[in-house]
Amino acid sequence: MKIYNTLTKRKEEFVPLTEGKVKMYVCGPTVYNLIHIGNARPMIVFDTVRRYMEHKGYEVNYVSNFTDVDDKIIKKAIEEGVEASVISERYIEECRKDMAAMNVKPATTHPKATEEICGMLDMIGTLIEKGHAYVAEDGTVYYRTRSFKDYGKLSHKNLDDLQGGNRSLLVTGEDQKEDPLDFVLWKPKKDGEPYWESPWCQGRPGWHIECSVMSKKYLGDEIDIHAGGEDLIFPHHENEIAQSEAANDKPFAKYWMHNAFLNIDNKKMSKSAGNFFTVRDISEKYDLQVLRFFMLSAHYRSPLNFSSELMEAAQNGYDRIVTSVSNLDYLLKSAEGSMTEEEKKLAEEAAVYRTRFDEAMDDDFNTADALSVIFELVKFANTNAGEGSSQEFVQYLKDEITELCDVCGLIVEKKEEILDSDIEALIAERQAARKEKNFKRADEIRDELLAKGIVLEDTREGVKWKRA
């Protein structure tokens, strides 16, 4: 398995730090609003990387944070007249809903910045002790960038070229800095802002320190993979390396993975341009499995253009797979018996698709080529499975398609949604069973409806139901 490493600018054979295990950290969203489709790309991409690692037999410890204290969160809290935690908790919950709809697996751990302040204070203290950080007069703590000789090794930027000020590094209080390139580890509170006690001042952490601390706590000083969008390479990931390696005296991450930008109709997404879409916006028109299919239709390091035409193409592609699986399900209802000799030969031919799928994914997670292989397998199944096929052969083809799709996080086996009229009929049958004191049957009906996502509530006005 080869991974393109941003650090070395080349594909490298993946060799985990511990055999059979993968420690992976992915930068998560700042939770001040509903997540947008730009946030969705790294979520889907690196969830697929994780799934493939697990498919290959690795035990993956996957950590992805929620930044729940930030200027944007505080601004929204002030506008609504509520605590910042109200805003962050609201949008963490909404983010979890969108992730579930995209079939993004929950991380092993989803740490929150506000719950890791003690660890941040410890690491900042260590950096001060080692001479990598200093305290300004107002209590702001800055990282002494030039104290870390390898600064710039991820972004391949030269410190001298940065002199004169990269805007992303400049902050208020610049005149307190020893060097314009130094960045904030801890900053004093402002009126109305949440704050924490520290040895330097009442305040809150800078953005970069949280990921260094969370990665260390939940994965250890050294990790296998650190990932995120390419916009995070500089300064965020560069600063993480400087903090972590200076504090821990060890290499931070062995492999750095970054997905490319998502554009809208060949333009950068922005609210001012009127081309800003949340995942929730997309869900009003498309099943979010279509969005996931669309995101995987290009290699993660290639820029991806979002348009209604390309989403329609993704819808059609996704539907082809779903329809094929549905047809195989239909055949299974009447199919019987084991494979014939001819079917065994066909099954051997079909096995090649799994090998080719793995080859595509082993080449830096080339999901575009992997999906092409799935389409070929779908065509093979459509051509070779029919009314006279054995149950074993049809089941084999269905399992092959669904298992490869599952590696990509694509749900292609659709559960039939129960109709309102059928629900009402079952509720009436349950009520009749209860009158006859047939409580066993009444419980069976409740469980049957629950399995189909229907929740019953017995009230004084009668039985009410809702879809879970």
N, C-alpha and C positions, 0 to 999 in steps of 0.2 A: 504494500500500500504506500503510495507516494502522496505527499502533501506539499503544496507550494508554501514555503516559509517566507513571510514578508521580511524577516530578519536577515536572511541570506540571499533573498531574491532568486531562489531556485527551488525546484522540486526536490524533496528529500525523502528517502525511505523512512517510514514511520517506525520508530523503535521506542516503545514506552519506557519510562523510568523504572517501572515495576512490571515484570512480566504478567500479562493478562489483565492489567488494570490501566485505566485512563483517567487522569485528573484534568478536568476541563472547566475553564472559567469563561463565561460570555457576558459582556457588559449589557445590562438590561436598561429599561426605559426610565426616564424621569417622569414621575406620575403626577402630572398637573392637568391632564386632559385625556380624552380617548386616544388610544394609539393610532398612528396613521400608517399608511401602507409602506412608508419608508422604514418604520419600526418593524413591520411584519417580515421584511426580507431576511434580516439576520436571525429572527426568531425561527422562521421556517428552515432556512439554510442550515443552521447549526443544530437544530433539532434533528434534521435528516442525517447530518454527520454523526450525531450521537446514536441514532437508530442503526446506522450502518456499522458503527463500531460494535454495538451490542449484537447485531446480526453475525458479526465475525467472531463473537465469543468473548469480547472484552467486558469487564465489569467497569461501567462508567460512573464516576462521581462527577455530576454535572451541576455547577453552581452558576446561578444568574441572579444578579441583584436587582432591587428596586431602589432608585434614588428618591428618597422621600423627604429630603430637605434641600431646598434649592430656591433661588430668587424667583423663578416662575411660579412655584408652589406658593411661596409667601405672598406674592403679588395677587394671585387669585384668591387666597384666603382673606386678604385685606379687602378686596373688592366685594366678597360675599359676607364679610363680617364674622368669619368663623376662625377656629384654630387651624393652623397649617395641617395638622394631623387629620382633620376632617376631610380636607381636599385629597391628601395622599391616600388615605384608606379607601375613599370612594373610588379613586381611579385605579388603585391596585385591584379592587374587586372587579371593575369593568375590564381591566386588562386580562385578568384570569378568564373571564367569560369569552373574550375574543380569542385568546390562546386556545381554549378548549374547542371553540368552533373551527379553528384552523387545524385542529388535531396536533397541537404542539404539546408534548408531554410536560407535565410539571417538572421543574428541576429537582434534583436530589435535595437541594437547599435553595430557598429564595430569601437571602438575607436582606434586611432593610438598613439603610445607613443610620437611622436614628437609634437602632438597637445595638450598634457596634461602636459607639462613641468611646467607650473605655479602651478598646483596642487601638483606636486612632490616637488617643492621648498617649498611650504607651509607645507606639511607633514614632510619633512626633518627638517624644522625649528622648528616645534612642537616637534619632537623627540629630538632635541638638547636642547630645553628649558626644557624638562622633564627629561633630564639626560640620555636618552636612546641612544644618539648619540654624537659624538665629532668630532672636526675638526683637522686634522693633519697639519703639517707645510706647506705642498705643496698644501693645500686646499682640499685634499681628505676628505670626510665625511664618517665615519665608524659607523655602528650600534654596540652598546655595548651589545653583545649577553647575557652576564651573568646578565645584568640588568633586563632581562625578565625571571622571575622565572619559567614560564611554557615552556621554550624553549625545544623542543624535544617531545612535547605531541602528535603531529601528526605522526611523524616517529617512535615514541617510542624509541628514542635514548637518551642516558644519556650524559650530557655535559662532564662529566669527562672522559667517554669513547672516546669522540671525541678529547680530548686534545692530542696534538702531531700531529694534523693536518689531517683533511680529505681533500684530494686533491681538491675536488670541492669547498672548502671554501677558499683555499689559493690563493692569488693574488700577483702581484708585489707590492712592497711597504710594505711587511710584517713587516719590522723592524719599521714601524711607528705605528703599532697597539699596543693597550694596551694589547690585548689578541689575540693569533693566530686564535681564532674562530670568531672574529669580522668580519663583511662583509661590502662591499662597498655600500653606498647610492648615492654618487656623486663622480666623478673622474675628474681630470684635463684633459684638451684637449691635444692631441698630434698633431704634425704638419700634416696638410692636413685633419684633422678630422673635422666633423661638431661639433659645440659647442654652448652653450647658456650661457648667463650671470647669475651669481648667487652671493649671498653674500660671498661665500667662494673662488670661482675661476671661470674662464671661463672653462666650461667643459660639461659633459653630465651625465645622470643618470646611476646608476647601474641597472641591469636587474630586480631585485626583486621588486623595489619600484613602477614600473609602474602599476602592477596589483592591488596593494593595493589602489593606487590612483584612477584608473579607476573604480574599484568596488565601492568605496566610492561615487564617483561622480554620477554614473549612477544607482546604486542600493541602496545606503545608507550605514550606518555604519555596520549594521547587514544584512546578506543575508541568504537565505535558503540553497542553494546548491552551492558549489564550486567544479569544476571538471577539470579533465585533465588526461594525461597519468601517469602511476605509476612512471615513471622516474622523475616526478616533485615533488613527495612527499618530498624528501630531496635533495638539500636544499631549492628549490624555494618556495614550499608551506609552509614549516616550517618557512621560513623567512618572508613570507607574513603575517602569523599569528602574528609573533613577532612585525612587523612594525604596522599592523593595530590595534591590541589590545592595544599596548602601546600608540599609538597616539590617539585612539578613546575612550579608557577606556570601551570598550564593547566587548562581544564575536564577532568574525569575521563571521564565517560560521557555521551553525547548522549541516549540513551534508557535508561530504567530499567524493566524488566519484572518483575512479581511474580505468581506463581500463588497462588490462595487456598488455604485449609486443606482438609484431608481429614478428615472425621469418620467415625466407625464407629457405625452405627445411631443417627445423630443425636447422638452423644456424642463428646467429644474423646478421641482415642486415647491410652491410657496403660497401662503395665504394671500399675499398682495397680488399675485398673478391670477388668483381665482382658480387654481388647479390643485387645490389641497384636498385630499380625500382621506378620511379615517377608514379603518377596517370596518367599522359599523356602517358607514356610507355604502361600502361595496356589498355588505351583507344584505342590503335592501334589494339588490338586483340579482346577486349571484350567491349560490351556495359557496361558503368560504373554502370548500375543498377545491373549487375552481380557481380561487386565488392561489391556493397552495400549488396546484398543478401549474399555473402560470409562472409562479416564482421559480419552480424547478425546471422550467422549459429552457432556461439559459444557464450556462455555467456561472457559478456564484461570483467568479472574479470578472465576469463580463458585465458592462453596463446594461441595464434592462430598461426597456421603454414600455411604459404602461399606456394602453389606449383601449377604447371600446372595441375596436376591430380585433386586437390581439386577445382581449378577454373573451370575445365570442369564439375565436379560434380555440382558446383553451377550454371553453365550455364544450365545444364539439369533440375535442380530443378526449376530455374526461368522460363525456357521455359514451363514447365508443367503448371504453373499457368497462364502464358500468353496465352497458347493454350486453356486452359479451358475457360478463359474470352472471347477469340475470338470465340469459339464455341457457347457460350451463346449469343454473339452479332449476330451470324449467325441465331440462332433460333428466336431471337427477330424480325427479318425482316419479318417473316411470322406468328409469334405467335399472338393470339388474346385472348381477354376476361379475366375474373377474375379467381381466384383460384377455383378449385373444392374442395369438402370436403376432398378428399384424399390428395390433394396438401397442404391444410391448416394444416393437421396433419404432413406432411413432413416438412413444414415450421417451425412448433413447434419443430421438432427434430433438424432442422438446427440451431435454435436459441441457442441451447446448446453450439455450437462451439464458439459463441461470448463470452459467459460466461467463457468458458475454456481459451479462448485467454486472457481475462482480468485477470483471476487468474494467468496465467503464467507471465504476465507483472507486476502484483501487487507483485510478488515474486522477488523483486530486478531486474526487467526488464529482465526476462529470455526470450530473443528473440529466442533462440534455440527452446524452447518448444512452443513458440507462433507461429513460422513458421511451426512446426509439426502440430499444430491445423489447420492452413490455408491449409496445404496439405490434411488433413482429410476432410475439407470442400470442397476442390476441387474434391476429390474422390466422395463425396456425390453428388455434382452437376453433375459430369460426369455420375453417375449412375442413377440419378432420373430425369434429364431434357432431353427431347427428342423432336422429331417432333410434338408430340401431346400435348405438355405442353402448359399451358396458358401463355399469355404475362405477367400477374402479377407475376406468380410463377418464370418464367425465370428471370424477372427483379429483383425480390427479391434475388435470388441466386447470380446474378451478383453484385448487390449492396453490399451484405454481404462480398463477396470476395474482391471487390475493396476497400471497406471501411477499412477492417482489414489490407490490404496491404498498404493503404495510411498511417495508423498509423505507419507502419514500414518504410514509405518513399519510398515504392516500386511502381513504375509506371508499371502497368500490362495491361493497356488498350492502345494498340499501335495505333497511328494515321497512316492511310495509306499514304505513301509518294507519292506525285504526280510525274508522269513520265515526263521526259524532253519533250517527244513528245506531251503529253497532255498540258504542259505549252505553247509550241509553237503554238498549235492549238487554245488555248484560247487567246493568244496574237494576232493571225491573226484575230480571231473573234472580238476582241476589236478594232483593226485597221479598220476593215470593218464598225463597228458600228460608229466609229468617222467620217469616210468618209460620212456616211449617216446622220451625225449630231444627231445620237442617243446616246447622251452623258450619258443618264441615264444608258443604258446597258453597255457602256464603263466603267463607274464608278463601276457598279456592278461586272464586271469581275476583275477590279483592286482589289476591296475589297475581292472578292472570292480567288484570288491568295494570297493576303496578309494574309488572315486567314489560308492559308496552308503554310505560311512561305516563300512566294515568293515575292520579292521586285522588282517592275518595275522602270526603269529609262528612261525617254524619252530624247533622245539625237539627235543631227543633223544627226548622222549616223543611226538612227532608235531606236527601243526599245531594251534596254538591261535589263537582269534580273539576279538576284542572289538569292540563298537560304539564308534566314536570319539566 
